């Protein structure tokens, strides 16, 4: 069946469930684990669920439908899921809550087997490639009261036209591609998200223009390997241009021309695919934020080879230097894994060396956890947990020692800040973010929410800046 036909079929199921739920005042909640791609998937699920007559609540204790959108990148996501399921069992017995689990974790065979054996009260299990069929799965569960298992092991298709319920009125995530072809030895993503598939440029541009018309000011382009957009399809080599778009660089330039959009971000790029045309597009496009997330994973050339990252320490530093020369004011964030199999003290020192040299705005640090089904899980030279934690603490100490100095360069400057609303820690203050994604708190009228305003930065406080309205 063609994707358009499949979506039309699901619309029928949406209407069927809506009819079933009429006048019942049913409620739902979605617990999202993982990356912004998972968050974007949850927005699509929420869009479908609300069209089926459910209203959102924050607590799963109040929900008639509780949905988990899972991540399988790190072990703590599994622990969190099983803990929540334990709590939900009693609630389900009391009020008959429907429990659904989707996302990356459900593409792992051993995880589905564990759900079936240890948590038989779960009603619906669906994978990353069958998200669009959730209305049908829910309808079948409601009608037959049977367990629904809807998982495909093959690579998924790209589905357009799913309803979406966004969590912000000004900032939106837009997925431009799905899957990954890199097969880093520590990563399970290619096995659960499938191979790379790019959305058609026309669909992306249409979605972003609609967002601009609705008042959205900032968009983040998403993909497991976002800067390989259209590369698998080889649009550039085959001259398959659509309105001049045949690569990630030309997509950035096209989005930069859309009226109403004021900020463009993208994650996560791969260093090996950060070509000169992408660097030049970031430089030339005034709406593209000059904050580049450039995942490192390890600073050791030996470890990078073991990780199958396809670049060396020297090449990474050369890329950083090239961007610094070509993009005025560019700053970087990164991902680092501590304690991958075979990492020696010398390898870890190489990681610290890169952190010293680049001085990242933010480092997302992770202790390596074995993911079954990946090459890393079969490696015999695993690092003891005690050593992993000691190295993690050393990296954390170095990163935090750089924060104050990094923040100090903002003091006295004027920054454009997108106001997000009241500060969670101090309701008397407003909070927002700079183009470099720094949190700024300041005094101001709540009517400023969702606007981009100029603030003078007057002080820095480790994890946030303090500003004043000019």
N, C-alpha and C positions, 0 to 999 in steps of 0.2 A: 504494500500500500504506500502511495506517495505521502510525504510528510504533511502536505496541506490536507489531504483526506483524513490522515490520522488525527490532526488537530480538530477538524470538523466533527469527527467521531467522538472525541473527548468532550466537545461542547455539548453534545447530546447527553452524555453522562453527567455533566455539570448540571444541566436542567433537570435530569431525573433525580439527582440527590437533592437539589433545591426544592423540588416538589415534595420529596419525602420529609424534608426538614421544615416545611412551612409551619409558621406559628409555634415552633418549638423553642425558640430563643437559645439555640445551641452555641457553645463557645469552644474555641480552639486555642492551642498554644504551640509554638514551634521552638524547639531548643536546638540552636545551631552550634556546631562544633567545627573548628577549622578555619580555613582561609576565606578571603573575600569572595572567591568563586562559590564556596558553600553558602555564604551570605546571600549572594545573588540568586542561587538556586532556591533558597528559602523564600526570597521575595516572590519568586514565580509560584512556588507552592502556596504561599499566602494569598496570592492573587486568585488562584483557582479555588482555594478553600472558602474565601469570602464570597465568591460568586455562587458557592453551593449553600450559602445561608448561615455560615458560622461567623461569630464575632470574636475578635481577639481578646484574650486575657493574658496577664503576665505569669500567673502561677498555674502549674499543671494540676494543682489540687482543685482548681475551679473549672477545669476544662472537660468537655465531653469528648474531644479529640485531642490527643497529645502526639505530636510528631517530632521525632529526633532526626536531624540531618547531620550525619556523622562524618568524621574525619578519621583517616587511618595512618596519618603521617607519624604520630607519636603515641606511645603506649598510654599516656595519661588520659587520652580521649576514651579509650576502652574502659578504664577504671571509672571515669565519670559516667559513662553510659550505664554500666552495670549497677552502679550505685543508685542512679535515678530509677532504673527499672525495678530495683528492690523496693523502693519507696512507693512506686506506682502500683505494685501488685495489690496491696491492701486497698488503695483507692479504687482500683478497677473492681474489686470484689464488692465494694460498697455501692458504686454508682454506674458500673458498666462502661467506664471510659474506654474508647477505642484507642489502641496504641499502635502507632506506625513508626517504622524505622527505615530510613533511606540513606542515601549518600555513599561515600567511598567505602566505608567499612563493610557495607553489605555486598560489595563485589569480591570480598575475600571468602572463599569457600569455608574455611575453618570457623570464621565468625558467624556465618549463617547457620552452620551446624551447631554452634554453641547456643545461639538464640533458640533454635528449634528444641534442643535438649534441655537447656537450663531455664529458659524463659518461654514456655509453651503458651503463656497467656497473651503474647504479642500477636496482634491481629494481622498486620500488614508488614511485609518486608519487600522493599523495592530497591533497585540499583540505580546507578548514575545514568544508565542509558534508557531507563523506563520512567524517569521523573514525569514526563508529559502524560503518562497513563494513570496518574494518581486518581483522577476522578473515577475512572473505570474500576480501579482496585478498591476504592472506598465504597462504591456502589455495590460491588460484588460482596464485600465484607458485610455491609448493612443488610443485604437481601438474604444471603445464605448463611451468615454467621459462621463461615468457614475461614480458616487461615488462608491468606493470600500471599503467595510468593511469586514475585514478578521481577526476575533478574535475567539480564542477558550478558553472556560472556564475550560477545562480539563487540567490535567498535560501534559506537552509536552514530546516529545521524544528527544533523543540525536542524532543530525545530524552531520555526519562527511563528510569532503570533500568540504565544502563551500569555495569559493575563499576568499582571505583576502588581504587587502591592509594595511600594518602596517605603523604606523606613525614614527617609528624610525628604524634605520639600525642596532642598537646594543642592544636595550632593547625591549623585547617582553612579552606580557601578554599571558598566556596559561590557559584557563579555564579547570579545571579538574572535576568540578561537577556543577550541576544546582539545584536551588530550596533550600528549607529549611523546616525542620520539627519541629522547635523549638517553633514557635508561641509565641514569646515575646509579651506581651500585648500592647506595643507601636508600633509594627512594622507591616506594610502592606505587606512586601515582600513575606511571604508564600502564601498569597492570590493571588498575581499577578505573581509570578515566579513558583508556584507549589511545589510539594514535591521533596525531594532530589533524584537526578538521577546522578550516577557517570559515567564518560567516562571510556571505557575499557583502562587498562594500556598500552596495545599495541599501541593504537591510540595516547596516550599522549607521550609515548617514541618516536614513529615515528616522531611526530610533532617537538619535541625538538631536535632530531638528525638532522632533516632537517634545523632547525633554526641554529644549530651549524655549519652546512656545509655552510650556507649562511653568516656566519660571526657574528651572534648574540652572545653576551658575557653574557648578564644578562637576566634571565627570572623570571617572577613573576607568581606563581601559584594562580589561582583565584577560589573562590567559596563562596557562601553565608555563608557556615560553613565548611571551607576548610579541617579542620582536622577530619571531620566525613566521609571523602572520603572512599568509599566502605563499610562503616558500615551498611548502610541500606540493601545493598545486602549481608552483612555478609560473605564476602569472607573468612575471617580468620577462622570463625567457620565451614564453609562448605569445607575448604581446597581447595578453588578455586584459588590457586596460578597461576599467569602467570609469568614465569621467576622469581619466588620468590617474586613477588609483590602481597600482599593481604591486605594492609593497607596504611594509609598515611605515616607512618614511613618508610615502605619498599619502597614506591614510592620515598620519598626523597633520600634514599640511592641509588636507581637505577639511578636517575637523576644526582646525585653527580659523577657518574662514566662516564658520557658522555663527551667525549673529545671536547674541544672548549668552552663549557659553563664554565664561571668563577665565576658567582654569581647566587645564587638561593634565591628568596624571596617568601613569601606566605602571602596572606590575604583572608578573615579575619577568623582567628580561633575563636573557642568558648572556654572559660576557662574550661567548664565542660568536654570538649573532649581533653584537653591537657594532654594526658596520658604519663606515664613514657617512653614508647617506642618512642614517638615523641620527648620528651625532649632529650633522648639519641641520637636520630638521628641528631638533631640540633647540639648537642655537638660534635658528631663524624665526621660529614660531613663538611670538610673544606670549601666547596663552599657555604654552607648555611649561609647567613648573620646572625650575632648574634643580630639582631634587631628584637624583637618580638612585633607584634601588638597584644595587649591583651585587648579587649574591656571590660571596666568596667561598664559603663552606670550609675551606682550609687554606692556609698560607703556604703549605708545603707542596712543592712540585711533585714529590713522590706520592703524597697522599692524594693529590688532585688526579693523578693517573690512576691510582687504585679506585678512586671514586668515579672514574670515567667522566671527568668534567671537561676534557678536551682543551684545556689551556694550562699554562704554567704560571708560577708565581711572577716571573718576570713579565709575561704577557699581560697579566692582570694589572700590574703596576704601570706598564706602558699605556694601557687603555685608560686608566685613571688620569695619567699625565696628559694624554692627548685630549681628553675631555676638558681638563682644567685649562688647557691652552686655547681650545676652540669655543668653549661655552663660558662666558663671563659669569662669575658668581656661582658656578655649579658646586653643589655639595652632595654627599653620598650617604646612603644607609646600606646595610648589608645583612646577610644571614651567615652564621658560623656554626658548624657542628663540632662539638668537642668530644674527643674520645672515640673516633671511628676506628674500626679494626686495624691494628698494626701501627697506630699513631705513636711515635716515640717522643721523648722529651724534646729532641731537636726539631721534629716536625711541628710540635706545638709552639716552640720558640719562633718558628717561621710565621705562624699565625699572629703571634703577638707583634712581630716585626711589622707586618702589614698594617695592623691596627695602629701602631705607633706612627707609621708614615702617612697613612691616608687620613686619620683623625675623622672617623665617620660621625655624622650627626646622631646616628642611632645604630646600635648593633642588636639584632635579634639572635640571641644565643640559645643553643639547644644542646643538651647532653644526648649523645647518640643512643637510640634505642633500637634494638633489632626488629626488623620488619620481615616476618616470614614471607617467603616467595621472592625475596630479592637476593642478588649475589652476595651482598654484605652479610646476610644471615648465615651463609655457609662458610664464611671465613673463620679459620680456627684461632687466629691471634686476636681475640676479643680483649678489650681493655677492662681491667677490674673497675667496678663502680667507684671504689674509693679514689682511684687515680683520676677517673673522669670528674668527680666532684671537686677535687682539689684544683684541677686545671680550669674547670668552669669558674671557680671562685677567683682564681688569678686573672682570668680574662675579664670577669665582671669588675674587679677592682681597677684594672687598667682603663676600661671603658668609662667607668664613673669618674676616674681621675681626669678624664679629658672633657667631661661634660661642662664643667664650669667655664673652662677656657673657650670651648666652642660657643657657649651661650653668651659670653662676655662681648663677643663681636656684634651682637644685636643691640646691646645697651647704647642708647643715644640715637639709634636709627629710627626711621619711619617705615613701618611695615603695613602692607595691605593684609587685612585680617578678615576672613569670612566668619561672621558671628554665628555661633551654633546655639546660643541660648544661655540659660542660667548655669553657673558652675555647679557641678555635683557636690563639691566639697564646701562651697560657700554660696548659698542662694542669693546673697546680697551682691554678688559679682556676676558679670557675664564672662563667657569664655568663647574663644574662637581659635582659628589656626592661620598661621602665615603660609606663604607659598611653599616654604621649606618644611611645612607640617609641624612647626613649633606651636605648642599650646600657649595661648596668651590669655590672662585674666585681667579684667578691667572693670571700672565702675561705669555704668551707662544705663540708658532706658531700654527696657525689654523690647520695645518696638524696633530696635536695631537688629533683632534676630533675622537671619537669612540674608543680611546685607553684607557687602564687602566695604569696609571702612578703613581709613588711615589711622594708625595708632603709633604714638611715640613710645618706644620701649624704654622704661625707666629703671628696671632692675631685673636680675635673673635669680631664679630660685631652684636650681638643679633640674627639676622635671617640668618647670613652666617658666614663662616670662611674665612680667607685670607691665601693663601698658596704660597709657592715658590718651583719651580722645584729644585730638589737636583742635 
